[in-house]
Each structure stands twice: as structure tokens, then as C-alpha cells.
């Protein structure tokens, strides 16, 4: 079983990586790019039958900083 975790910064949290990407795109001539928010995607290969609560616990305890990040879990 696979799980895909999408982790993004909460709204209101400054995103320096997103700002750097936005500036670089502008420098390359890509005009019209608005706000850029960077995040991360983590894919896990899990044993069949792994409870969703276990995946949620992994996110809360290690994979996402829940003070400043949101996460979404998709089972693939």
C-alpha cells in the first residue's frame, strides 16, 4: 500500500522559498506569476492494512510541523 503526503505551509506563514522561486521565475522572464507557495510531497510504501491513524501519527510526530504546516494524506 502506498500513501502520498502533501505538506504545505499554513496561510499566514512566511514562505521564503516560495518568494525565491517567484523572483527567479520573474528573472527568467516568466511574467504574471503571483504568489508562490512551496511545499513537499512524501510517498511512503506501507504494509497492507496499515491503519490511517498510524499514518496520521507519523505526520504529527515527525513528517509535518503542525504548528506551521498542514498535511493531506492520499492512499494510492
C-alpha positions in Angstrom: 0.0 0.0 0.0 1.2 3.5 -0.8 0.5 6.8 0.8 1.2 10.2 -0.6 1.6 13.0 1.9 1.3 16.6 0.7 2.7 19.1 3.2 2.2 22.8 2.8 2.7 25.9 4.9 -0.4 27.3 6.7 -1.7 30.5 5.3 -0.1 33.5 7.0 3.2 31.7 7.5 6.0 33.4 5.5 7.4 31.3 2.7 11.0 32.4 1.8 11.4 29.5 -0.6 8.3 30.5 -2.4 9.5 34.1 -2.6 12.8 32.9 -4.1 11.0 30.8 -6.7 8.8 33.7 -7.6 11.8 36.1 -8.0 13.7 33.5 -10.1 10.7 33.0 -12.4 10.5 36.7 -12.9 14.2 36.9 -13.6 13.8 34.2 -16.3 11.1 36.3 -18.0 8.0 34.5 -16.7 5.8 37.4 -16.1 2.5 37.3 -14.4 3.4 34.8 -11.7 1.6 35.7 -8.5 2.2 34.4 -5.0 4.2 31.2 -4.9 4.0 28.7 -2.0 6.4 25.8 -1.8 5.7 22.5 -0.1 6.8 18.9 -0.1 5.4 15.6 -1.2 6.4 12.4 0.6 5.5 8.9 -0.7 5.5 6.0 1.7 5.4 2.3 0.9 3.5 0.7 3.8 2.4 -2.7 4.8 -1.1 -3.7 3.7 -3.6 -2.9 6.3 -1.7 0.0 7.9 -4.3 1.9 9.8 -4.9 5.5 8.7 -4.3 6.6 12.3 -0.7 5.3 12.1 -0.1 7.5 9.0 -1.6 10.4 10.8 0.6 9.8 13.8 3.7 9.7 11.5 2.8 13.1 10.1 2.0 14.7 13.5 5.2 13.3 15.2 7.8 13.6 12.5 6.9 14.4 8.9 5.0 17.7 9.4 5.5 20.6 11.7 1.8 21.0 12.6 2.4 24.5 14.2 3.1 25.9 10.8 2.2 23.2 8.2 -0.9 21.5 7.0 -0.8 18.0 5.6 -3.0 15.8 3.4 -2.9 12.0 3.2 -3.9 10.2 0.0 -3.9 6.4 -0.1 -2.8 5.2 -3.5 
